Structures are given as C-alpha cells and as structure tokens.
Amino acid sequence: MSLPDREKTDVARRLRLAVGCGLIASLALVSACTVRPLYSNAPLVAGSQVGARAELASIAIKPVKTRYAQQVRNNLIFGFTGGGNQTSTPVYSLDLGVSELVDTGTLVQVSTDENEPTSGTVTLTSTYVLTDAKTGATISSGKRSITSSFDKPRQEYASYRAQLDAENRAARELAELLNLAVGQDLVKYGKKGAS
C-alpha cells in the first residue's frame, strides 16, 4: 500500500473549490432573475394598482374595416377582457391593421387535362401600434403573422366556406399572438417607467 500523491490531492481539492465557487456564483446570478407569469395578479406596469387582466382590459381597440380584421379584433377583445365588453374609459389605445394573402399552391393532376388547385393557405398579417390614450405617446409597435391551410374541394361553396374557416382559425391564432405581444410590451414599458 502506498501513500496518496500530494500533487493529485491538491489538484482535486482546487478543482472541487472551483466547482463550488462556480455553483455559488451561478446560484447568485439565477436568484437575480425576476421571472414571473405574464398573466399573474401582479401589475404589468410599474406603479399600477391593477393586475395584468385589468391592465389588458383597459386597452381600447380602434375599429377595423374588413371581415377578417374584425375577426381578429373580436378575438383580441375577448382575450383582453376575458369575455367582457371593451372598456369605456381606456388607458391605452391599440391601432390594428390586418392584411390577408390567400394562396392556392398545391396543384394535382385530375382526370382531365387541367390542373386544379386542391389546397390553399390563408396568411393574416397584423401590424399594431399601442399608444397611451391620454398623451398619445407610442408605447410599442409590432408585426405578427399567422398562416392557416385549407382543402379546396371542387364545389365552389365548399371551397369558399373552407377558406372562411381558415380565415377564422388564423384570426383566432393571430389574436392570441397579439394578446401575448401586447402583454409583453406593457411589461417592458413598465420596466422602463420604473427605471
């Protein structure tokens, strides 16, 4: 039996010390994070006395002109208010622009000599500008896009109905994206106001 090598034990001790210091440093760094759920009861904006749901419900969405834009707006109001009506005393104003692109991309050879589209996609793209209702100052702006596919049967009405259903699906998903984006924008705005 031999005695342990003194150099190897010193290296092992230093390695354990370095790992321990690294672990303590990473724990200190992680403890500085301020991660919290976006839709918690805590206010989104610093100094606000209301929770996230009430803060989002205080946003008034300006009217839009097209059917698909109205679908996005209705779903967004539902998401902001949790199913209630839009506020009559808004703290924020949201200007919403929605555009649509319908593409029939897949062509399949049928029994005749014609190529007939059998599927399509609806892409809804929204730009938004969130402003303070009192001052008119821009808080944030952004752009989001959603694509929804649909089958294109031979019957004209069935094809049109499938496209409308795809528009409605895309409008719901786009409203969910906008709900999240606006909530995140309000949190960022609140952090700027706090500093």
C-alpha positions as CSV (number, residue, x, y, z in Angstrom):
1,M,0.0,0.0,0.0
2,S,1.4,3.4,-0.9
3,L,0.7,6.9,0.4
4,P,-1.6,9.2,-1.7
5,D,0.2,11.5,-4.1
6,R,0.2,15.0,-2.6
7,E,0.1,16.8,-6.1
8,K,-3.0,14.8,-7.2
9,T,-4.9,15.6,-3.9
10,D,-4.1,19.4,-4.3
11,V,-5.4,19.4,-7.9
12,A,-8.5,17.6,-6.8
13,R,-9.1,20.0,-3.9
14,R,-8.6,23.0,-6.2
15,L,-11.0,21.5,-8.7
16,R,-13.7,21.0,-6.1
17,L,-13.2,24.5,-4.8
18,A,-13.5,25.9,-8.4
19,V,-16.7,23.9,-9.0
20,G,-18.1,25.0,-5.6
21,C,-17.4,28.7,-6.4
22,G,-18.9,28.3,-9.8
23,L,-22.0,26.8,-8.3
24,I,-22.4,29.6,-5.8
25,A,-21.9,32.2,-8.5
26,S,-24.5,30.7,-10.8
27,L,-27.0,30.5,-7.9
28,A,-26.4,34.1,-7.1
29,L,-26.9,35.0,-10.8
30,V,-30.1,33.0,-11.1
31,S,-31.5,34.5,-7.9
32,A,-31.3,37.9,-9.5
33,C,-33.8,36.9,-12.2
34,T,-37.3,38.3,-12.0
35,V,-39.2,35.7,-13.9
36,R,-42.9,35.7,-13.2
37,P,-46.0,34.6,-15.1
38,L,-47.2,37.2,-17.6
39,Y,-50.9,36.8,-16.6
40,S,-50.4,36.8,-12.8
41,N,-52.2,39.1,-10.4
42,A,-49.1,41.4,-10.3
43,P,-49.4,44.6,-12.3
44,L,-47.8,44.7,-15.8
45,V,-46.8,48.4,-15.5
46,A,-44.8,49.7,-12.6
47,G,-46.9,51.9,-10.3
48,S,-50.2,50.4,-11.5
49,Q,-52.7,49.3,-8.8
50,V,-54.4,46.7,-11.0
51,G,-53.4,43.2,-12.1
52,A,-52.5,42.0,-15.6
53,R,-56.0,41.1,-16.6
54,A,-57.4,44.5,-15.7
55,E,-54.4,46.2,-17.4
56,L,-55.1,44.4,-20.6
57,A,-58.9,45.1,-20.3
58,S,-58.1,48.8,-20.2
59,I,-57.0,48.7,-23.8
60,A,-59.4,50.1,-26.4
61,I,-59.0,48.6,-29.9
62,K,-59.9,51.0,-32.7
63,P,-62.4,49.8,-35.3
64,V,-61.3,48.0,-38.5
65,K,-62.8,47.7,-41.9
66,T,-62.6,44.1,-43.2
67,R,-64.3,40.9,-42.1
68,Y,-61.0,39.1,-41.2
69,A,-59.7,42.1,-39.4
70,Q,-63.0,42.3,-37.4
71,Q,-62.5,38.6,-36.5
72,V,-59.0,39.4,-35.2
73,R,-60.4,42.4,-33.3
74,N,-63.3,40.5,-31.7
75,N,-61.0,37.6,-30.6
76,L,-58.5,40.2,-29.2
77,I,-61.2,42.0,-27.2
78,F,-62.3,38.6,-25.9
79,G,-58.7,37.8,-24.9
80,F,-58.1,41.2,-23.3
81,T,-61.3,41.3,-21.3
82,G,-61.8,37.6,-20.6
83,G,-65.2,37.7,-22.4
84,G,-66.4,41.1,-21.3
85,N,-67.1,44.3,-23.2
86,Q,-64.4,46.7,-24.2
87,T,-63.7,49.5,-21.6
88,S,-65.4,52.8,-21.9
89,T,-62.5,54.6,-20.1
90,P,-59.4,53.3,-21.9
91,V,-55.9,53.8,-20.5
92,Y,-54.3,52.6,-23.7
93,S,-55.4,52.6,-27.4
94,L,-54.5,49.9,-29.9
95,D,-54.4,50.7,-33.6
96,L,-54.7,47.4,-35.5
97,G,-54.0,46.8,-39.2
98,V,-54.7,43.4,-40.7
99,S,-53.9,42.2,-44.2
100,E,-54.7,38.9,-45.9
101,L,-52.9,36.8,-48.5
102,V,-54.8,33.8,-50.0
103,D,-52.6,31.3,-51.9
104,T,-53.7,28.2,-53.8
105,G,-50.3,26.5,-54.0
106,T,-50.8,22.7,-54.5
107,L,-51.9,21.6,-57.9
108,V,-52.9,18.0,-58.6
109,Q,-53.4,16.4,-62.0
110,V,-57.0,15.3,-62.2
111,S,-58.7,13.1,-64.8
112,T,-59.0,16.0,-67.3
113,D,-56.1,17.9,-68.8
114,E,-56.5,20.7,-66.4
115,N,-54.6,21.3,-63.2
116,E,-56.9,22.0,-60.4
117,P,-55.9,23.5,-57.0
118,T,-56.6,21.2,-54.1
119,S,-55.3,23.1,-51.2
120,G,-54.7,26.7,-50.2
121,T,-53.3,28.8,-47.4
122,V,-54.5,32.0,-45.8
123,T,-51.9,34.3,-44.3
124,L,-53.1,37.0,-41.9
125,T,-50.5,39.7,-41.1
126,S,-51.2,42.3,-38.4
127,T,-49.3,45.5,-37.6
128,Y,-50.2,47.2,-34.3
129,V,-49.4,50.4,-32.5
130,L,-50.1,50.7,-28.8
131,T,-50.4,54.2,-27.5
132,D,-51.2,56.0,-24.2
133,A,-54.8,57.1,-24.5
134,K,-54.2,60.4,-22.6
135,T,-50.9,61.6,-24.1
136,G,-51.0,59.8,-27.5
137,A,-47.4,58.7,-26.9
138,T,-46.5,55.4,-28.6
139,I,-45.7,52.7,-26.2
140,S,-44.9,49.9,-28.7
141,S,-45.5,48.7,-32.2
142,G,-45.1,45.4,-33.9
143,K,-46.0,42.9,-36.6
144,R,-47.2,39.4,-36.3
145,S,-48.3,36.8,-38.9
146,I,-50.1,33.5,-39.0
147,T,-50.7,31.0,-41.8
148,S,-53.6,28.6,-41.9
149,S,-54.1,25.8,-44.5
150,F,-57.3,24.6,-46.0
151,D,-58.6,22.0,-48.5
152,K,-60.1,23.3,-51.7
153,P,-62.8,20.9,-52.9
154,R,-64.4,21.1,-56.4
155,Q,-67.6,22.6,-55.2
156,E,-67.4,26.4,-55.2
157,Y,-69.4,27.0,-52.0
158,A,-67.5,24.3,-50.1
159,S,-64.2,25.8,-51.2
160,Y,-65.3,29.3,-50.2
161,R,-66.5,28.0,-46.8
162,A,-63.2,26.2,-46.2
163,Q,-61.4,29.5,-46.9
164,L,-63.6,31.4,-44.4
165,D,-62.9,28.7,-41.8
166,A,-59.2,29.0,-42.4
167,E,-59.5,32.8,-42.0
168,N,-61.4,32.4,-38.7
169,R,-58.7,29.9,-37.4
170,A,-55.9,32.3,-38.5
171,A,-57.8,35.2,-36.8
172,R,-58.1,33.4,-33.5
173,E,-54.4,32.4,-33.5
174,L,-53.3,35.9,-34.6
175,A,-55.3,37.4,-31.7
176,E,-53.6,35.1,-29.3
177,L,-50.2,36.1,-30.6
178,L,-51.2,39.8,-30.4
179,N,-52.5,39.3,-26.8
180,L,-49.2,37.9,-25.7
181,A,-47.2,40.5,-27.6
182,V,-49.1,43.5,-26.2
183,G,-48.8,42.0,-22.7
184,Q,-45.1,41.7,-23.1
185,D,-44.9,45.2,-24.5
186,L,-46.7,46.5,-21.4
187,V,-44.3,44.7,-19.1
188,K,-41.3,46.2,-21.0
189,Y,-42.9,49.7,-20.8
190,G,-43.5,49.2,-17.1
191,K,-39.8,48.3,-16.6
192,K,-38.7,51.4,-18.5
193,G,-41.1,53.6,-16.4
194,A,-39.6,52.1,-13.2
195,S,-36.0,52.8,-14.1
